[in-house]
């Protein structure tokens, strides 16, 4: 191919021998022979073509232009290849991102199903009773503990008491971190803090605000990190008996013995609205992510779900006595306890309980005059089948809820003297905290002298991992 290309080039550059001769004579002026000039021209043409031209391409008319364009064309070709590689990488990344988005969407869908009560984390079957030596008692309150909350990071516990104080505890060490001391009656004007029994507390899901309510109709807002008082909400006409933050917001719901529910914006330090409907003092309140809350109506024997946005309420009946405590299991189900000794599980789709267990903690009294032990507190590990209840029968009882929240089976009981006035599971389910006192949180009907006022931290052990290793 090379010799053919050279020959072709010579022909196109020198169409006839006379032109070659005249050109050669003009250049050197020596009158050399025609044949010699042709051979020299052929040799020069051959060298330049081998060095500067690609055999597979047609030669341009101007050789100088060819020398400049060829490297540029190579650069353009390499650049195009590089751009194609970049596009391929971008396509792969886009596919990976789409896959990750699908995974996230799947998790969100699972969370949505859990909130709707269509999914249940089956945890109860793996729980084992803790060793009594592993249960810790934290003491610091002079009177009965009435309520408690666990911080979202599970590092601290706040407890409140009839002695008007609030104590911050370190979970790992069990030591007292800070105390917001209570004041004496009549010192409201100069004391920063509560001067009456604290009945309820709530902490926001981001741990930014702590709210506490007392018998003096006041709601106080605190900074959980520094334990400094920020401001006080007033407006209720009776004791504040229930508080709950809507999850992922700073909207606060409060319930009172004045039979009303109030909505507050803590960020703006503002009152929003009041909801009416209960016919007796409200004894408990809870809420999760939705713009709604659930309340226990005490002796009006009703449980109510308040749909804030729709300005409506759902009314449920089932207890034979006062409903003293309530907690949501998920967005669709809740558990209640009352002084009739029963525990009930409810769904928003039915007006009657899905499950009711009477005399959940047994009964006491003379033969023929037996009375059930009051259920003074309930707790649920969110989106699971695990619950706990407290009374004054010297035990905290853990329960397994059946499929579809139908039926309650006892798991194990934990000895504990006194009134169990508050129960809370940690978010991870690693431990359960019980607030205990010598008296019931809502009154002083009688006193259990042998009880110790304080907090019990109960570790929750699971055997699932051990079984997997064995298998």
MOKAUR-V41488 format. One line per field, one symbol per residue. psi: psi as a letter, one per 20 degrees, with the letter a starting at -180 (. if undefined). burial: + if it has 9 or more other C-alpha atoms within 8 Angstrom, else -. A space follows every 10 residues. Layout:
BEGIN
psi->???
burial->???
END
This chain:
BEGIN
psi->hghgggghhg ghhnhqhhgg ghgghhgiki lrqghghggg hgggggghhh hiqphiqppr hohhhhhhhg hghgggghgg gghggggggh ggghgghhgg hhgghgghhg hghghjjiqp onhhhiqqpq phiipqppph qhapphrqqp qhikhqppqr rijjrpppqp gghjqpgqpn qqrqpikhhi poaqjrpphq qqpqijjhqp qqqaijjqpp pqohgikqpg rppqhqjrpo ipqppppjrk pppqqrijjr pqpqohgjlq qfrqpqhqir qpiqqqrchr mrrqqpjcji kqpppooggi lrqppqqhqi bpoiqqqpga iiqrqqqrjj jqpqpqqiiq iqqhppoqlh jarrrqpikq pqpqoiqqqp opkakprqqq bkkkqppqqp prpjkpqppp fqqopoqapn ipppqqhijh rppppqriqq hialgrpohi qpoappooqo qqjgggghgg .
burial->----++--++ ---+--+-++ +--++----- ---+--++-- ++--++-++- --+------- -----++--- ---------- ---------- ---------- ---------+ --+++++-++ --++--++++ ----++-+-- +-++++++++ ++-+++++++ ++++++++++ +--+-+--++ +++---++-- +-++++++++ +++++-++++ ++++++++++ ++++--+-+- -----+-+++ +++++++--+ ++++++++++ ++++++---- -------+-+ ++++++++-+ -+++++++++ ++++++++-- ----+++-+- ++++++++++ ++++++++++ ++++++++-+ +-+++++-++ +++------+ -+++++++++ +-++++++++ ++++++++++ ++--++++-- +++---++++ +++++++-++ ++++++++++ +------+-- ++++++++++ +-+------- -
END
